[in-house]
Amino acid sequence: MSSRHSRRSSSISYQMSDDHVTSKTGQNSVTCVYQTHIGGYWRNITVNWTKNMMNCCVCCIYVDSLEDDYQQGTCKIDLKPWHFWSKKGYKTFEVDGNQLEAYWDLRSCKFSGGSPEPISDFYVALIADEEVVLLLGDYKGKVFKKTKAKPALVEAVLFYKREHIFSKRSFSTRAKFANRRKEHDIIVESSTTGQRDPEMWISIDGIVLIHVQNLQWKFRGNQTVLVNKQSVQVFWDVHAWLFCTPGSSHGLFIFKPVGSMELDSDGEESSKGGDSECSDDTWYFSTQSHSKASPFCLFLYAWKIE
């Protein structure tokens, strides 16, 4: 367990190290961390998607080393819009003596909004020991036909997703709150200018589940919502939207599925603090204290631009 924790800590530390680059360049980015089985050991695989102003998409895959916390097997895929051939390909790389093969086909991939992460009509696959240890996209049949590899005995599990989005008032992303369930559309909208008091809305699958009025007093808070019978805790901190120079910092949203719902005396769902402001200690405890919680957690960094 300690070995798995050290691998996870190393990967998370790496992901956080490029935050300052993202903020300076203003690029939307998506980072996903999967846990999978390679070479007889559990390892973290980090997949980072970015897209710049020239519409050039980059996908980087990092596989944790068990021998050195600061070393990773790396595969970089540059998807230049004017090079059709670069959108389908194959590369090999190595980690701890294990030969890995990466295959991808993004020639017809579709995106949602300004997100650099494709949503359909593509695949990115990672193969080790003739097993598909990581498979992204909906072209799964094509992967097995092309590579002749077999499905891994242990399916990769996404446990961490971080997205940086730059927008004026609406921020959208997608996430699965359980590994075998469908993805949900998440939209955060706000009104922080004008004569009316600042407000914020958080909707999932087109339904507004959280509406925060008087945002200038409730810029930090948390609430539990129900999504397809799955209890999800939502945390927010949008202090920067109201009291910092636009573009200098971000609002933070955390979506954390929990294993069970707490009911009040009337049998209704009890929210963890509702719209009330919460302290840092409460915030940390709330996101770490649920023994039956799903391992997945979504971090949305919302950068307001004028």
C-alpha positions in Angstrom: 0.0 0.0 0.0 2.9 2.4 0.8 4.4 1.7 -2.6 1.2 2.5 -4.4 0.8 5.7 -2.3 4.3 6.8 -3.2 3.7 6.3 -6.9 0.4 8.2 -6.7 2.1 11.1 -4.8 4.9 11.3 -7.4 2.5 11.5 -10.3 0.2 14.1 -8.6 3.3 16.2 -7.8 4.4 16.1 -11.4 0.9 17.2 -12.6 0.9 20.2 -10.3 4.3 21.4 -11.5 3.0 22.7 -14.9 0.3 24.9 -13.4 2.3 28.0 -13.8 2.9 27.2 -17.5 -0.8 26.8 -18.1 -1.7 30.1 -16.4 0.9 32.0 -18.4 0.0 30.6 -21.8 -3.7 30.6 -21.3 -4.1 27.2 -22.8 -7.0 24.9 -21.9 -5.6 21.6 -20.6 -6.8 18.3 -19.3 -4.8 15.9 -17.2 -6.1 12.4 -16.3 -4.4 9.9 -14.1 -5.2 6.2 -14.4 -4.1 3.3 -12.3 -3.2 0.2 -14.2 -1.1 -3.0 -14.0 2.2 -3.2 -15.9 5.0 -5.6 -15.5 3.5 -7.2 -12.4 3.0 -3.9 -10.5 0.4 -1.2 -10.1 1.5 2.0 -11.8 0.0 5.4 -12.5 -0.3 6.5 -16.1 -0.8 10.3 -16.6 -2.3 11.5 -19.9 -2.1 15.2 -20.5 -4.0 16.9 -23.4 -3.3 20.5 -24.4 -4.3 22.7 -27.4 -2.7 26.1 -28.3 -4.0 29.1 -30.2 -2.8 27.5 -33.5 -5.2 24.5 -32.9 -2.2 22.2 -32.4 -3.1 19.5 -30.0 -0.5 17.6 -27.9 -1.1 14.4 -26.0 1.6 13.3 -23.6 1.6 10.0 -21.8 3.7 9.4 -18.7 4.1 6.0 -17.0 5.5 6.0 -13.4 8.8 4.3 -12.7 9.0 2.0 -9.6 12.7 2.5 -9.4 12.9 6.3 -9.3 10.1 8.6 -8.1 11.4 11.3 -10.5 11.7 9.2 -13.6 8.8 8.4 -16.0 8.5 6.6 -19.3 7.2 9.3 -21.7 5.4 9.3 -25.1 4.6 12.6 -26.8 2.0 12.8 -29.6 2.0 16.1 -31.6 -1.2 16.4 -33.6 -0.6 19.3 -36.0 -3.7 20.2 -38.0 -1.7 20.6 -41.2 -0.1 17.2 -40.9 -2.8 14.6 -41.5 -0.3 11.7 -41.1 0.6 12.7 -37.5 -2.9 12.0 -36.3 -2.5 8.3 -36.7 0.7 6.5 -35.5 2.7 4.2 -33.3 5.6 4.7 -30.9 7.5 2.5 -28.5 9.2 3.6 -25.2 10.4 1.9 -22.1 9.9 2.1 -18.3 11.9 0.0 -15.8 12.9 -2.4 -18.6 9.3 -2.9 -19.8 8.7 -2.3 -23.5 5.5 -0.2 -24.1 3.7 0.4 -27.3 1.5 3.4 -28.0 -1.0 3.4 -30.8 -3.4 6.3 -31.7 -5.9 7.3 -34.4 -7.3 10.9 -34.0 -8.0 11.6 -37.7 -11.7 11.9 -37.2 -11.9 12.8 -33.5 -14.5 15.2 -32.2 -14.1 17.7 -29.4 -16.6 19.5 -27.1 -16.2 23.2 -26.8 -12.7 24.4 -26.3 -11.5 21.2 -24.5 -8.4 19.6 -25.9 -9.5 16.1 -24.9 -11.4 14.3 -27.7 -14.9 13.0 -26.8 -15.5 10.5 -29.7 -14.3 8.9 -32.9 -10.7 8.1 -31.8 -8.5 5.8 -29.8 -5.3 6.0 -27.8 -4.0 2.7 -26.6 -1.0 1.6 -24.5 0.2 -2.0 -24.8 2.5 -4.0 -22.5 3.2 -7.7 -22.7 0.7 -8.0 -25.5 -2.1 -6.6 -23.3 -4.0 -3.4 -23.8 -3.3 -1.8 -20.4 -4.9 1.5 -21.2 -7.5 2.2 -23.9 -9.0 5.7 -24.4 -11.8 6.5 -26.9 -14.6 4.7 -28.6 -12.8 2.9 -31.4 -12.0 -0.1 -29.2 -12.6 -2.7 -31.9 -10.1 -1.1 -34.2 -7.4 -1.3 -31.5 -7.7 -5.0 -31.0 -7.9 -5.7 -34.7 -4.8 -3.6 -35.5 -2.6 -4.6 -32.6 -3.7 -8.3 -32.1 -3.3 -7.6 -28.4 -5.7 -9.0 -25.8 -7.6 -7.1 -23.1 -5.8 -6.6 -19.9 -6.9 -8.8 -17.0 -7.2 -5.7 -14.8 -9.0 -2.7 -16.4 -7.4 0.7 -16.0 -9.2 3.0 -13.5 -9.4 6.7 -13.8 -9.0 8.2 -10.3 -8.0 11.8 -10.9 -8.9 14.4 -13.5 -7.8 18.1 -13.6 -8.9 20.6 -16.2 -7.9 24.2 -16.8 -10.5 26.2 -18.7 -10.2 29.9 -19.8 -13.6 31.6 -20.4 -15.6 34.7 -19.6 -18.5 33.2 -17.8 -19.2 29.6 -18.7 -16.9 26.6 -17.9 -17.8 23.1 -19.1 -16.3 19.7 -18.6 -17.2 16.0 -18.6 -16.7 13.3 -15.9 -17.6 9.8 -14.8 -18.5 9.6 -11.2 -18.3 5.8 -11.3 -16.0 3.7 -13.5 -18.7 1.8 -15.4 -21.3 4.6 -15.7 -21.8 7.2 -18.4 -20.0 10.5 -18.6 -21.9 13.6 -17.3 -21.9 17.1 -18.7 -20.9 19.6 -16.1 -21.3 23.4 -16.6 -20.4 26.2 -14.2 -21.9 29.6 -15.1 -21.6 32.9 -13.2 -22.6 36.5 -13.3 -20.1 38.6 -11.4 -20.4 42.0 -13.2 -23.2 44.5 -13.5 -25.6 46.0 -11.0 -27.0 42.7 -9.7 -25.4 40.8 -6.9 -22.9 38.1 -8.1 -24.5 34.7 -8.7 -23.2 31.2 -9.7 -25.0 28.1 -11.2 -23.6 24.6 -11.3 -25.5 22.2 -13.6 -25.0 18.5 -14.4 -26.6 17.0 -17.5 -28.6 20.3 -18.1 -30.1 20.4 -14.6 -29.1 23.2 -12.2 -28.2 21.5 -9.0 -26.5 24.3 -7.2 -27.5 28.0 -7.3 -25.4 30.4 -5.2 -26.8 33.9 -4.7 -24.9 36.7 -2.9 -21.6 35.1 -4.2 -19.6 37.9 -2.7 -20.4 36.4 0.7 -20.5 32.8 -0.3 -17.4 32.5 -2.5 -16.3 29.4 -0.7 -18.6 26.5 0.1 -19.7 22.9 -0.4 -22.8 21.0 -1.1 -23.8 17.4 -1.8 -26.0 16.7 -4.8 -27.6 13.6 -6.3 -26.6 12.5 -9.8 -28.3 9.3 -11.1 -28.6 8.1 -7.5 -24.9 8.8 -6.9 -24.1 11.2 -4.1 -21.5 13.8 -5.3 -19.9 16.4 -3.1 -19.2 19.7 -4.8 -16.7 22.2 -3.4 -16.0 25.7 -4.7 -13.6 28.6 -4.1 -14.2 31.6 -6.4 -12.5 34.3 -4.2 -10.3 35.2 -7.2 -13.2 35.9 -9.5 -14.4 38.7 -7.2 -11.3 40.1 -5.5 -8.4 39.5 -7.9 -7.4 41.0 -11.2 -9.1 39.1 -14.1 -6.8 36.4 -15.4 -4.4 36.5 -12.5 -5.9 33.5 -10.6 -8.6 31.0 -10.9 -11.7 29.6 -9.3 -11.5 26.1 -8.1 -14.2 23.4 -8.2 -13.9 19.9 -6.8 -16.3 17.1 -7.6 -16.0 14.1 -5.4 -18.4 11.1 -5.5 -19.2 9.5 -2.1 -20.3 6.0 -1.3 -23.4 6.8 0.8 -25.8 9.6 1.4 -26.5 11.1 4.7 -30.2 11.7 5.5 -31.7 14.3 7.9 -34.5 13.6 10.3 -37.1 14.2 7.6 -35.4 11.6 5.3 -34.1 14.2 2.9 -30.6 14.4 1.6 -28.3 16.4 4.0 -25.9 18.7 2.3 -22.4 19.1 3.7 -22.5 22.8 4.6 -24.9 23.9 1.8 -23.9 27.3 0.5 -22.0 28.3 3.6 -18.3 29.3 3.6 -16.0 26.6 4.9 -12.6 26.7 6.5 -9.5 25.1 4.9 -9.6 22.4 7.6 -13.2 21.5 6.8 -12.5 21.5 3.1 -9.6 19.1 3.5 -11.4 16.8 5.9 -14.5 16.6 3.7 -12.6 15.4 0.7 -10.6 12.8 2.5 -12.9 11.3 5.1 -15.4 9.0 3.3 -14.3 5.4 3.6 -16.8 4.2 0.9 -15.9 6.9 -1.6 -15.1 6.3 -5.2 -11.4 6.9 -5.8 -12.3 9.4 -8.6 -11.9 13.1 -8.0 -12.4 16.0 -10.5 -10.5 19.3 -10.1 -11.8 22.1 -12.3 -9.6 25.3 -12.5 -11.8 28.1 -14.0 -9.9 31.1 -15.2 -12.0 34.2 -15.9 -10.9 36.4 -18.8 -12.3 39.7 -19.9 
